[in-house]
Amino acid sequence: MAEQRIQNLETDVDKLMEYLKEHGKSDLKKVARDLGVEESVIQSWVDFLVEEKVLGVEYSLTKPYIFLLKTKKTKHPKKLDEYKKEFKYKADKKVPEKTAYLWKSHVMEVLERKKDFFYDEARRRGFADIDSLWDEYKKKVGEVE
């Protein structure tokens, strides 16, 4: 029974979000009145949600209008095999004789952009001779075909 109540729990901020989904861009005073919440409370929620890039605010003269920002659907990162297959497919269509070279160059370029992170993590973990570790790592990654 308690589990069912928890599943149906809705906060006032949830009500604000639903209101904006239904009504679109809305006058902040009207939203406060319609939801039965003080305007200063709504404003504090809006300030936080604007900072978190969930809501936007526009002003018409001095009257604030609030609205939901469109959220980008996040793509799941491709697995290396999928990415490599797509890369090779595109390269084979344009320059088939250079596909292997381009793939290896691409991998090394991406790897080089990760070098600072690698060194920071190695230092944080207390590894010695980080240069040798980096060279070994580059060699292993370069062998992946």
Secondary structure, DSSP 8 states (H G I E B T S, - for coil): -HHHHHHT---HHHHHHHHHHHH-SEEHHHHHHHHT--HHHHHHHHHHHHHTTSEEEEEETTEEEEEE-----------HHHHHHHHHHHHHHH-GGGHHHHHHHHHHHHHHHTHHHHHHHHHHTT-S-HHHHHHHHHHHHHH--
